[in-house]
């Protein structure tokens, strides 16, 4: 009997223990692009992830059946419908059932946050947002890339009336338009950002519960962002209601003090992280992404 045990030990030392040889499966990563981009534009980020996390599965969110519809949906589509569609995608992807990390770029950041708040299964583990408009925007100063035609339409509709019902129904940017000069109108008429930030009269208690389940929530602000107005929205800060000059610090704002969506709980648990990267909107280096995000939050 002792000889058999010794032989088994020697065999394992030669061949390696099956338990030791089994590597933990890396947590999958979900990517959601910003305005004017598409799932195809996320291939570079996917490559960086795969080069630095061996065997990682990456899901690039695409709205609609092709890249053209996906790009157009960044401008003209009901945001709440998009969130529901993505929740269904996540639930139906067998690779994500044990949980996933997520990176949202520009408006894709607040959209993924909405997924975390509304659809806790499968669980989102770590959420990273780059240049997201978490408190919305009050300005549309610049246009991404070659999307001038679309941006002109957006500006025309916003000028017509961001809170007119049909504009709210079809224009993505109107759905996170946050007018501090007409705060009551914003709270009443906004169909997405005011609702997902729990600013409506009737609060959704599940939002705070679900978001607080994140292992980490990382908000990256771009120091010279010329597209997001105000850029402090990327760190959940916004103008004091009634004017468009003075920024109210996050920890003094109702969304934090009343913990309407779970930010205070995350902060007190050491899970809320504010980062700033030098440069304009969505500008960061490959090495910055590897050193500050992948190595810190995405390696098992």
C-alpha positions in Angstrom: 0.0 0.0 0.0 2.8 2.4 1.0 4.6 1.6 -2.3 1.5 2.5 -4.3 1.1 5.8 -2.5 4.8 6.6 -3.1 4.5 5.7 -6.8 1.4 8.0 -7.1 3.4 10.9 -5.5 6.3 10.3 -7.9 4.0 10.1 -10.9 2.3 13.4 -10.0 5.7 15.1 -9.5 6.7 14.0 -13.0 3.5 14.7 -14.9 2.3 17.6 -12.8 -0.9 17.7 -10.7 -4.0 18.1 -12.7 -5.2 20.7 -10.3 -2.0 22.7 -10.6 -2.1 22.6 -14.4 -5.6 24.0 -14.6 -5.5 27.7 -15.1 -8.4 29.8 -14.0 -10.6 30.9 -16.9 -10.2 34.7 -17.2 -13.2 36.9 -16.6 -14.8 37.8 -20.0 -14.9 41.5 -21.1 -17.8 43.4 -22.7 -17.1 46.5 -24.7 -19.6 49.2 -25.7 -18.4 51.9 -28.1 -19.3 55.6 -28.2 -21.2 58.0 -30.5 -20.1 57.8 -34.1 -18.3 54.5 -33.6 -19.4 50.8 -33.9 -18.5 47.4 -32.7 -15.9 47.2 -35.5 -14.1 50.2 -33.9 -13.5 48.1 -30.8 -11.2 45.6 -32.4 -8.1 47.4 -31.3 -9.2 47.3 -27.7 -10.1 43.7 -28.1 -6.6 42.9 -29.4 -4.9 44.6 -26.5 -7.1 42.7 -24.0 -6.4 39.4 -25.7 -2.6 40.1 -25.9 -2.5 40.8 -22.1 -5.1 38.4 -20.7 -4.5 34.9 -22.0 -7.6 33.2 -23.3 -10.0 36.0 -22.5 -13.4 36.2 -24.2 -14.4 39.6 -25.5 -17.9 40.6 -26.5 -18.2 43.7 -28.6 -21.7 45.1 -28.3 -23.4 45.7 -31.7 -26.9 47.1 -31.9 -28.8 45.9 -34.9 -27.8 43.4 -37.5 -24.8 45.2 -39.0 -22.2 47.9 -38.5 -24.3 50.6 -40.3 -27.3 50.2 -38.0 -24.9 50.0 -35.0 -23.4 53.3 -35.9 -26.7 55.0 -36.6 -28.1 53.7 -33.3 -25.5 55.8 -31.5 -27.5 58.8 -32.7 -31.1 57.8 -33.5 -32.6 55.1 -31.3 -34.4 54.8 -28.0 -31.7 54.4 -25.4 -33.9 52.5 -23.0 -34.7 50.0 -25.8 -30.9 49.6 -26.5 -30.3 48.9 -22.8 -33.0 46.2 -22.9 -31.5 44.7 -26.0 -28.1 44.5 -24.4 -29.4 43.0 -21.2 -30.9 40.2 -23.4 -27.6 39.8 -25.2 -25.7 39.4 -21.9 -28.3 36.9 -20.6 -28.1 34.8 -23.8 -24.3 34.7 -24.2 -23.2 31.4 -22.5 -19.7 32.8 -22.0 -20.9 35.5 -19.7 -23.0 33.5 -17.3 -20.5 33.5 -14.4 -20.0 37.2 -14.7 -18.0 39.7 -16.8 -16.0 42.9 -16.7 -17.1 45.8 -18.8 -15.5 48.9 -20.5 -17.7 51.7 -21.8 -16.4 54.4 -24.1 -18.1 57.8 -24.0 -21.9 57.3 -24.0 -21.3 53.6 -23.9 -20.1 54.2 -20.4 -23.4 55.4 -19.0 -25.2 52.8 -21.1 -23.2 50.0 -19.5 -23.9 51.5 -16.1 -27.6 51.3 -16.9 -27.1 47.6 -17.7 -25.5 47.1 -14.3 -28.3 48.9 -12.5 -31.2 47.3 -14.4 -29.9 43.8 -15.2 -27.8 42.2 -12.4 -27.8 38.8 -14.0 -25.4 37.8 -15.3 -23.3 39.8 -12.9 -21.1 42.7 -14.0 -17.9 42.5 -11.9 -15.8 45.5 -12.7 -17.0 48.5 -14.7 -14.6 51.0 -16.3 -15.9 54.1 -18.2 -13.8 56.4 -20.4 -15.2 59.9 -20.9 -18.7 58.8 -20.0 -21.4 61.4 -19.5 -22.8 60.1 -16.2 -24.6 63.3 -15.3 -25.5 64.0 -18.9 -24.3 67.0 -21.0 -25.3 70.6 -21.4 -23.5 71.3 -24.7 -22.5 69.6 -27.9 -19.3 71.4 -28.9 -17.5 68.8 -31.1 -18.2 66.0 -33.5 -16.4 62.7 -33.7 -14.5 61.9 -36.8 -16.4 62.1 -40.1 -19.8 62.3 -38.5 -20.5 65.9 -39.3 -23.8 65.2 -41.1 -25.2 63.3 -38.2 -24.0 65.9 -35.7 -25.7 68.7 -37.6 -29.0 66.9 -37.3 -28.3 66.3 -33.6 -27.7 70.0 -33.1 -30.8 71.0 -35.0 -33.0 68.7 -32.9 -31.4 69.8 -29.6 -32.0 73.4 -30.6 -35.6 72.6 -31.6 -36.2 71.2 -28.1 -34.3 68.5 -26.3 -37.3 67.7 -24.1 -40.0 67.7 -26.9 -41.4 64.2 -26.7 -40.6 63.0 -30.2 -37.0 64.3 -29.8 -36.6 62.4 -26.6 -38.0 59.3 -28.3 -35.5 59.2 -31.2 -32.4 61.2 -30.4 -29.9 59.5 -28.2 -28.1 62.7 -27.2 -31.3 64.3 -26.1 -31.9 61.4 -23.8 -28.9 62.4 -21.7 -29.3 66.2 -22.2 -29.2 67.7 -18.7 -30.4 71.4 -18.7 -29.5 72.9 -15.3 -31.3 76.2 -16.2 -34.6 74.3 -16.5 -34.0 71.6 -13.9 -37.6 70.8 -13.2 -38.3 70.3 -16.9 -35.2 68.1 -17.1 -36.3 65.9 -14.3 -39.9 65.6 -15.6 -39.1 65.1 -19.3 -35.8 63.2 -19.5 -36.5 59.7 -20.5 -33.0 58.2 -19.7 -30.4 60.1 -17.7 -32.7 61.5 -15.1 -34.3 58.1 -14.7 -31.2 56.1 -14.5 -29.7 58.6 -12.0 -32.9 58.2 -9.8 -33.8 61.9 -10.0 -37.5 61.2 -10.7 -40.0 61.7 -7.9 -40.5 57.9 -7.7 -37.2 56.3 -7.0 -36.1 52.8 -8.0 -34.5 51.2 -5.0 -33.0 48.4 -7.0 -30.6 50.7 -8.8 -28.5 51.4 -5.7 -28.6 47.7 -4.7 -27.5 46.5 -8.1 -24.7 49.0 -8.7 -23.3 48.5 -5.3 -22.7 44.8 -6.2 -19.8 45.9 -8.5 -16.4 44.8 -7.3 -15.0 48.1 -8.7 -16.4 51.1 -10.6 -13.7 53.1 -12.3 -14.4 56.5 -13.8 -11.8 57.9 -16.2 -11.9 61.6 -17.0 -10.0 63.2 -19.9 -8.2 66.3 -18.7 -8.6 68.3 -21.9 -11.9 66.8 -23.1 -13.4 69.1 -25.7 -16.5 66.9 -26.5 -18.1 66.5 -23.1 -19.6 69.6 -21.5 -19.0 69.8 -18.7 -16.2 67.3 -18.6 -16.8 66.9 -14.8 -19.8 64.7 -15.8 -17.2 62.0 -16.4 -16.7 61.9 -12.6 -20.4 62.2 -11.9 -20.3 66.0 -11.2 -22.5 68.6 -12.7 -23.6 72.2 -12.5 -25.5 73.4 -9.5 -29.2 73.7 -10.6 -30.2 77.1 -11.8 -27.0 78.1 -13.5 -24.3 76.7 -15.8 -21.0 77.9 -14.2 -20.4 76.4 -10.7 -19.8 72.6 -10.5 -21.3 70.8 -7.5 -18.8 68.3 -6.1 -20.0 64.7 -6.3 -19.8 64.1 -2.5 -22.1 67.1 -1.9 -24.7 66.2 -4.5 -28.0 64.4 -3.8 -27.1 61.4 -5.9 -24.3 60.7 -3.5 -25.6 62.1 -0.2 -28.9 60.2 -0.5 -27.0 57.3 -2.2 -29.6 57.1 -4.9 -27.8 54.7 -7.2 -25.2 53.1 -4.8 -22.2 55.5 -5.4 -21.8 56.3 -1.7 -21.8 52.6 -0.8 -19.2 51.8 -3.4 -17.1 54.7 -2.2 -17.2 53.8 1.4 -16.2 50.2 0.5 -13.2 51.5 -1.4 -14.7 50.3 -4.8 -15.2 53.7 -6.4 -12.1 54.9 -8.3 -11.6 58.3 -10.0 -8.9 58.5 -12.6 -7.7 61.3 -14.9 -5.8 60.8 -18.1 -4.1 63.7 -20.0 -5.6 64.4 -23.4 -8.8 65.0 -25.3 -11.9 62.8 -25.5 -11.0 59.1 -25.4 -7.3 59.8 -25.8 -5.1 57.4 -23.8 -2.1 55.3 -24.6 -2.0 51.5 -25.0 0.4 51.3 -22.1 -1.8 53.4 -19.9 -4.7 51.0 -20.5 -2.5 48.0 -19.7 -0.9 49.5 -16.6 -3.9 51.2 -15.0 -6.9 49.1 -16.0 -6.0 45.6 -17.3 -3.2 44.8 -14.8 -5.1 46.4 -11.8 -8.7 45.4 -12.4 -8.9 42.7 -15.1 -6.2 40.2 -14.1 -7.7 37.3 -12.1 
